[in-house]
């Protein structure tokens, strides 16, 4: 363990630096212990802001994320908090809209959060410039390709981009489902349409041909015309993106025209029970696939399930919740490593506790123990390795998931990071 001592001394130096920054208005302050050593004072509680779509067409996304955040808070607090301070959540609803997100963010700021979890791809661009100005760390989950090369120093994304997700969809379609001729049916909103170039690029690189590309205006009473065009050239599969309300009408029309006989492939919303119910569970169990969280490390998964069960009283977590759990744990470890709750001080430690090299740790408690021993750690999460690249994005494996007719989600295939990379 001697090789970690220089890192320990460096942490101490940064801790001392935090005192200077705190004197300039940060959240930390200094005090002297009885031994005469200078330490960093920590507040009794640390506010965790949640900026999530709890209402609107995709309110289920907000529910997924909130479940993960609350589980992460439980895990940290059960292990003693951050340097003794308990995490306390404050939630504001963005309604899944960039304009409403601005109002929610302004309200949340009044609560002085130390860091923010969320928002999603639906509304992130409405507030993304504000986090650096406020010097507040934001940890978000959402696949929007607009963040693939982001230059926002205070924003970190804990789930892979849709570029990787869509590449995984294309790889599964061609390599596992033997689909080489496909149609696209995506809603016309900017978030959905941003996915189209990526899936076309990946599918064609793998030798596939796009036969038709239909834009769906959400909430219409009929999509018979769009379905007829999409199936005019007999596609072997269909890539789609739609909210549950739109999907219910769309797939009723697909059945009406006799086309419920090919695989319909979508992204992480395919792990939503609401979408599967809109599709029709009987048909979804045969014809719809989605993409799930990467396979978890066993120890990290066990810690996540324990915390999740303590909060939500079930051992069956909602989709996408593991990554938000990981985000809370990473933030807490970064504060611990920096000996500070001042975001200006602890933000650079996010990659220091999550990225290789370092001793692999799978729980918050183990991470704290190793940090106190002066070790450089590499957190391995419930959703994957959580190693950030220079654009603050992560990149890992995907699972292909499908509901059975009883509404239970199960994994039917895995697409590895190497396989995803082969489509770029």
C-alpha positions as CSV (number, residue, x, y, z in Angstrom):
1,X,0.0,0.0,0.0
2,X,3.0,2.3,0.1
3,X,2.6,3.2,-3.5
4,X,-0.6,5.1,-2.6
5,X,1.1,7.4,0.0
6,X,1.9,10.2,-2.5
7,X,-1.7,10.4,-3.5
8,X,-2.7,10.6,0.2
9,X,-0.4,13.6,0.7
10,X,-1.8,15.2,-2.5
11,X,-5.3,14.8,-1.1
12,X,-4.2,16.6,2.0
13,X,-2.8,19.4,-0.1
14,X,-6.0,19.8,-2.0
15,X,-7.9,19.7,1.3
16,X,-5.8,22.7,2.4
17,X,-6.6,24.4,-0.9
18,X,-10.3,24.0,-0.2
19,X,-9.9,26.2,2.9
20,X,-8.7,29.0,0.7
21,X,-11.6,28.5,-1.7
22,X,-14.1,28.3,1.1
23,X,-12.9,31.7,2.4
24,X,-13.8,33.0,-1.1
25,X,-17.5,31.9,-0.7
26,X,-17.5,28.1,-1.0
27,X,-19.6,25.8,1.1
28,X,-16.7,24.6,3.2
29,X,-15.1,26.5,6.1
30,X,-12.0,25.8,8.2
31,X,-11.5,25.0,11.9
32,X,-8.7,23.8,14.1
33,X,-8.7,20.5,15.9
34,X,-7.4,20.0,19.5
35,X,-4.2,18.7,18.0
36,X,-3.7,22.0,16.1
37,X,-4.2,20.4,12.6
38,X,-6.4,22.4,10.2
39,X,-9.5,20.5,9.0
40,X,-12.4,21.3,6.7
41,X,-15.7,21.9,8.4
42,X,-18.6,19.9,6.9
43,X,-22.3,20.9,7.0
44,X,-24.6,18.6,8.9
45,X,-26.6,17.9,5.7
46,X,-25.8,18.1,2.0
47,X,-28.6,19.0,-0.3
48,X,-29.0,16.8,-3.4
49,X,-31.1,18.5,-6.1
50,X,-33.3,16.4,-8.3
51,X,-34.3,18.0,-11.6
52,X,-36.5,15.4,-13.2
53,X,-39.5,15.0,-15.5
54,X,-42.1,13.8,-13.0
55,X,-45.0,14.8,-15.2
56,X,-45.7,15.0,-18.9
57,X,-45.6,12.3,-21.6
58,X,-42.5,10.6,-20.3
59,X,-43.0,11.0,-16.6
60,X,-42.0,7.3,-16.2
61,X,-38.4,8.5,-16.9
62,X,-38.5,10.8,-13.9
63,X,-39.8,7.9,-11.8
64,X,-36.9,5.7,-13.0
65,X,-34.3,8.3,-12.2
66,X,-35.8,9.3,-8.8
67,X,-35.8,5.7,-7.7
68,X,-32.0,5.5,-8.4
69,X,-31.2,8.8,-6.8
70,X,-33.1,7.8,-3.6
71,X,-31.3,4.4,-3.5
72,X,-27.9,6.2,-3.9
73,X,-28.7,8.5,-1.0
74,X,-29.7,5.6,1.2
75,X,-26.4,3.8,0.4
76,X,-24.4,6.8,1.3
77,X,-26.3,7.7,4.4
78,X,-26.3,4.1,5.7
79,X,-22.5,4.1,5.5
80,X,-22.2,7.3,7.6
81,X,-22.9,10.0,5.0
82,X,-20.2,12.2,3.5
83,X,-17.7,12.9,6.2
84,X,-20.6,12.6,8.7
85,X,-23.0,14.8,6.7
86,X,-26.3,13.2,5.6
87,X,-27.6,13.6,2.0
88,X,-31.0,15.2,1.8
89,X,-33.0,15.2,-1.5
90,X,-35.0,18.1,-2.9
91,X,-37.0,17.4,-6.0
92,X,-38.3,19.8,-8.7
93,X,-40.4,18.7,-11.7
94,X,-39.3,19.8,-15.2
95,X,-42.4,18.3,-16.8
96,X,-40.0,17.0,-19.5
97,X,-39.8,20.4,-21.1
98,X,-36.8,22.6,-21.6
99,X,-38.7,25.8,-20.8
100,X,-40.3,24.3,-17.7
101,X,-36.8,23.0,-16.7
102,X,-35.6,26.6,-16.4
103,X,-38.3,27.5,-13.9
104,X,-37.7,24.3,-12.0
105,X,-33.9,24.9,-11.9
106,X,-34.4,28.5,-10.6
107,X,-36.6,27.1,-7.8
108,X,-34.1,24.4,-7.0
109,X,-31.2,26.8,-6.8
110,X,-33.0,28.5,-3.8
111,X,-32.4,25.3,-1.9
112,X,-28.6,25.6,-2.4
113,X,-27.9,22.1,-3.7
114,X,-24.4,20.8,-3.6
115,X,-25.0,18.8,-6.7
116,X,-27.9,18.1,-9.0
117,X,-29.1,14.7,-10.4
118,X,-30.8,15.1,-13.8
119,X,-32.4,16.3,-15.9
120,X,-33.0,13.9,-18.8
121,X,-32.4,14.3,-22.5
122,X,-35.8,15.8,-22.9
123,X,-34.9,19.1,-21.2
124,X,-31.1,19.2,-20.4
125,X,-30.4,21.7,-23.2
126,X,-32.6,24.2,-21.5
127,X,-30.4,24.5,-18.5
128,X,-27.0,23.0,-19.4
129,X,-25.2,26.3,-19.5
130,X,-26.3,27.2,-16.0
131,X,-24.4,24.7,-14.0
132,X,-21.0,26.1,-14.7
133,X,-22.2,29.6,-14.0
134,X,-23.7,28.5,-10.6
135,X,-20.6,26.3,-9.9
136,X,-22.9,23.3,-9.2
137,X,-22.1,19.8,-10.4
138,X,-24.7,18.2,-12.5
139,X,-24.9,14.4,-13.0
140,X,-27.4,13.5,-15.7
141,X,-28.7,10.4,-17.4
142,X,-29.9,10.6,-21.0
143,X,-28.8,9.5,-24.4
144,X,-29.0,12.7,-26.5
145,X,-26.3,12.8,-29.1
146,X,-26.0,16.5,-28.5
147,X,-23.7,15.7,-25.6
148,X,-21.4,13.3,-27.3
149,X,-18.6,15.9,-27.5
150,X,-19.8,18.3,-24.8
151,X,-17.6,21.0,-23.3
152,X,-19.5,21.6,-20.1
153,X,-17.0,21.1,-17.2
154,X,-19.7,20.8,-14.5
155,X,-21.9,18.3,-16.3
156,X,-21.3,14.5,-16.3
157,X,-23.3,11.8,-18.0
158,X,-23.5,8.4,-16.2
159,X,-25.2,6.4,-19.0
160,X,-23.8,5.9,-22.6
161,X,-24.9,8.2,-25.4
162,X,-27.6,7.2,-27.8
163,X,-24.9,7.0,-30.5
164,X,-23.6,4.0,-28.6
165,X,-27.1,2.8,-27.8
166,X,-28.2,3.0,-31.4
167,X,-25.1,1.3,-32.6
168,X,-26.0,-1.5,-30.2
169,X,-29.5,-1.6,-31.6
170,X,-28.1,-1.9,-35.2
171,X,-25.6,-4.6,-34.2
172,X,-28.4,-6.7,-32.6
173,X,-30.6,-6.2,-35.6
174,X,-28.0,-7.4,-38.2
175,X,-26.0,-9.9,-36.2
176,X,-28.7,-11.5,-34.0
177,X,-32.0,-10.9,-35.8
178,X,-30.6,-11.2,-39.3
179,X,-32.3,-8.0,-40.4
180,X,-30.6,-6.3,-43.3
181,X,-33.6,-4.3,-44.6
182,X,-35.3,-1.9,-42.2
183,X,-37.7,1.0,-42.0
184,X,-37.6,3.8,-39.4
185,X,-40.5,5.2,-37.5
186,X,-39.5,8.0,-35.1
187,X,-41.6,10.8,-33.6
188,X,-40.9,14.2,-35.1
189,X,-39.6,15.9,-31.9
190,X,-36.0,17.0,-31.9
191,X,-34.9,14.5,-29.3
192,X,-36.1,11.5,-31.3
193,X,-35.0,12.9,-34.7
194,X,-31.4,13.4,-33.3
195,X,-31.2,9.6,-33.1
196,X,-32.0,9.0,-36.7
197,X,-28.6,9.8,-38.3
198,X,-26.8,7.6,-35.8
199,X,-29.0,4.5,-36.3
200,X,-28.8,4.9,-40.1
201,X,-25.0,5.3,-40.0
202,X,-24.5,2.2,-37.8
203,X,-27.0,0.0,-39.7
204,X,-25.6,0.8,-43.1
205,X,-22.0,0.3,-41.9
206,X,-23.0,-3.2,-40.9
207,X,-24.4,-3.8,-44.4
208,X,-28.0,-2.9,-43.8
209,X,-30.3,-0.9,-46.1
210,X,-32.9,1.7,-44.9
211,X,-36.1,1.3,-47.0
212,X,-38.1,4.1,-45.5
213,X,-37.9,6.8,-42.8
214,X,-41.2,8.0,-41.4
215,X,-41.6,10.9,-39.0
216,X,-44.6,10.5,-36.6
217,X,-46.4,13.6,-35.2
218,X,-47.0,12.6,-31.5
219,X,-50.5,12.2,-30.3
220,X,-52.3,11.7,-33.6
221,X,-55.5,9.6,-33.9
222,X,-54.1,7.5,-36.8
223,X,-50.8,6.5,-38.4
224,X,-52.3,4.3,-41.1
225,X,-50.6,6.3,-43.8
226,X,-47.1,6.2,-42.2
227,X,-47.5,2.5,-41.5
228,X,-48.4,1.8,-45.1
229,X,-45.3,3.6,-46.3
230,X,-43.0,2.0,-43.8
231,X,-44.1,-1.5,-44.9
232,X,-44.4,-0.8,-48.6
233,X,-41.1,-2.5,-49.4
234,X,-41.4,-5.3,-46.8
235,X,-38.8,-4.5,-44.2
236,X,-37.4,-7.3,-42.1
237,X,-37.4,-5.1,-39.0
238,X,-38.4,-1.6,-37.9
239,X,-36.4,0.8,-35.7
240,X,-38.8,3.1,-33.7
241,X,-39.0,5.7,-31.0
242,X,-42.4,6.8,-29.6
243,X,-44.0,7.7,-26.3
244,X,-46.6,5.3,-24.9
245,X,-49.6,7.3,-26.1
246,X,-48.3,7.5,-29.7
247,X,-47.2,3.9,-29.6
248,X,-50.7,2.7,-28.6
249,X,-52.2,4.2,-31.7
250,X,-49.2,3.3,-34.0
251,X,-49.2,-0.4,-33.1
252,X,-53.0,-0.7,-33.3
253,X,-52.6,0.5,-36.9
254,X,-49.7,-2.0,-37.5
255,X,-52.0,-4.8,-36.3
256,X,-54.9,-3.4,-38.4
257,X,-52.8,-3.5,-41.6
258,X,-51.5,-7.0,-40.8
259,X,-47.8,-6.1,-40.2
260,X,-47.3,-7.4,-36.7
261,X,-44.8,-9.9,-38.0
262,X,-41.4,-8.3,-37.8
263,X,-39.2,-7.2,-35.0
264,X,-39.7,-3.6,-33.7
265,X,-36.4,-2.4,-32.1
266,X,-36.1,0.5,-29.8
267,X,-33.7,1.9,-27.2
268,X,-33.9,2.2,-23.4
269,X,-37.6,3.1,-23.5
270,X,-38.1,-0.5,-24.6
271,X,-37.4,-1.4,-21.0
272,X,-40.6,0.6,-20.0
273,X,-43.6,-1.5,-19.0
274,X,-45.8,1.4,-20.1
275,X,-44.4,1.2,-23.6
276,X,-44.8,-2.6,-23.7
277,X,-48.4,-2.3,-22.5
278,X,-49.0,0.3,-25.2
279,X,-47.6,-2.1,-27.8
280,X,-49.6,-4.9,-26.3
281,X,-47.9,-7.4,-24.0
282,X,-48.8,-10.4,-26.0
283,X,-47.2,-8.9,-29.2
284,X,-44.4,-7.2,-27.3
285,X,-43.2,-10.6,-26.0
286,X,-42.7,-11.7,-29.6
287,X,-42.0,-8.6,-31.6
288,X,-40.6,-5.7,-29.5
289,X,-37.0,-5.4,-28.1
290,X,-35.4,-2.6,-26.1
291,X,-31.9,-1.9,-24.7
292,X,-31.1,-2.3,-21.0
293,X,-28.4,-1.2,-18.6
294,X,-25.0,-2.9,-19.0
295,X,-24.4,-6.0,-17.0
296,X,-23.5,-5.0,-13.5
297,X,-20.6,-6.0,-11.3
298,X,-22.0,-8.5,-8.8
299,X,-20.8,-6.7,-5.6
300,X,-22.0,-3.3,-6.9
301,X,-25.4,-4.8,-7.9
302,X,-25.8,-6.4,-4.5
303,X,-25.2,-3.1,-2.8
304,X,-27.6,-1.3,-5.1
305,X,-30.3,-3.8,-4.6
306,X,-29.9,-3.6,-0.8
307,X,-30.2,0.1,-0.8
308,X,-33.1,0.0,-3.4
309,X,-35.0,-2.4,-1.3
310,X,-34.5,-0.3,1.9
311,X,-36.2,2.6,0.2
312,X,-38.7,1.1,-2.2
313,X,-39.4,-2.3,-0.6
314,X,-38.7,-4.4,-3.7
315,X,-35.7,-6.1,-5.1
316,X,-36.8,-5.5,-8.7
317,X,-35.5,-2.0,-9.6
318,X,-36.9,0.2,-12.3
319,X,-35.0,0.6,-15.6
320,X,-32.3,3.2,-15.7
321,X,-32.2,3.5,-11.9
322,X,-28.8,1.9,-11.4
323,X,-26.9,4.7,-13.3
324,X,-28.5,7.4,-11.1
325,X,-27.6,5.4,-8.0
326,X,-24.0,5.3,-9.3
327,X,-24.1,9.0,-9.9
328,X,-24.9,9.8,-6.2
329,X,-22.2,7.4,-5.0
330,X,-19.6,8.9,-7.3
331,X,-20.4,12.4,-6.1
332,X,-20.2,11.3,-2.5
333,X,-16.8,9.6,-3.1
334,X,-15.5,12.7,-4.9
335,X,-16.4,14.9,-1.9
336,X,-14.8,12.4,0.5
337,X,-11.6,12.3,-1.6
338,X,-11.4,16.1,-1.8
339,X,-12.2,16.6,1.9
340,X,-14.7,19.2,0.8
341,X,-18.4,19.8,0.0
342,X,-17.5,22.8,-2.1
343,X,-18.2,21.8,-5.8
344,X,-15.3,23.9,-7.1
345,X,-13.0,21.8,-5.0
346,X,-14.5,18.3,-5.4
347,X,-15.6,18.4,-9.0
348,X,-12.1,17.4,-10.3
349,X,-12.2,14.4,-8.1
350,X,-15.1,12.8,-9.9
351,X,-12.9,11.3,-12.5
352,X,-10.2,10.5,-9.9
353,X,-12.6,8.2,-8.0
354,X,-14.4,6.7,-11.0
355,X,-11.7,6.2,-13.7
356,X,-8.8,3.8,-13.9
357,X,-6.2,3.3,-12.7
358,X,-6.9,2.5,-9.1
359,X,-8.1,-0.1,-6.7
360,X,-11.5,-1.3,-7.8
361,X,-14.3,-0.6,-5.3
362,X,-17.9,-1.6,-5.7
363,X,-19.6,0.1,-2.8
364,X,-19.5,3.5,-1.2
365,X,-18.4,2.1,2.1
366,X,-15.4,0.3,0.6
367,X,-14.5,3.4,-1.4
368,X,-14.5,5.5,1.8
369,X,-12.4,2.9,3.6
370,X,-9.8,2.8,0.8
371,X,-9.7,6.6,0.5
372,X,-9.0,6.9,4.2
373,X,-6.1,4.5,3.7
374,X,-4.6,6.8,1.1
375,X,-5.5,4.7,-1.9
376,X,-6.4,5.8,-5.4
377,X,-9.8,4.1,-6.2
378,X,-11.6,3.1,-9.3
379,X,-15.4,2.9,-8.7
380,X,-17.2,0.1,-10.5
381,X,-20.9,0.7,-10.5
382,X,-24.2,-1.1,-10.5
383,X,-24.6,0.1,-14.1
384,X,-21.1,-0.6,-15.4
385,X,-17.6,0.7,-15.0
386,X,-18.5,4.4,-15.0
387,X,-15.2,5.5,-16.5
388,X,-15.6,9.0,-18.0
389,X,-13.9,10.1,-21.2
390,X,-12.7,13.6,-21.9
391,X,-16.2,14.6,-22.8
392,X,-17.6,13.4,-19.5
393,X,-19.4,10.5,-21.2
394,X,-19.2,6.8,-20.3
395,X,-19.1,3.8,-22.7
396,X,-19.9,0.2,-22.0
397,X,-21.9,-2.9,-22.9
398,X,-25.6,-3.1,-23.5
399,X,-28.2,-5.8,-22.8
400,X,-31.1,-6.5,-25.3
401,X,-34.3,-6.8,-23.3
402,X,-37.8,-8.0,-23.9
403,X,-41.0,-8.3,-21.9
404,X,-42.9,-11.6,-21.6
405,X,-46.6,-11.8,-21.9
406,X,-47.0,-11.4,-18.1
407,X,-45.1,-8.1,-18.1
408,X,-41.8,-9.3,-16.7
409,X,-38.6,-8.0,-18.3
410,X,-35.8,-10.3,-19.2
411,X,-32.5,-10.2,-21.0
412,X,-32.3,-12.0,-24.4
413,X,-28.9,-10.9,-25.7
414,X,-25.8,-8.8,-24.9
415,X,-23.9,-6.4,-27.2
416,X,-20.4,-5.7,-25.9
417,X,-18.6,-2.4,-26.0
418,X,-16.2,-3.9,-28.6
419,X,-19.1,-4.9,-30.8
420,X,-20.6,-1.4,-30.5
421,X,-17.2,0.2,-31.3
422,X,-17.0,-1.9,-34.5
423,X,-20.0,0.0,-35.9
424,X,-18.3,3.4,-35.6
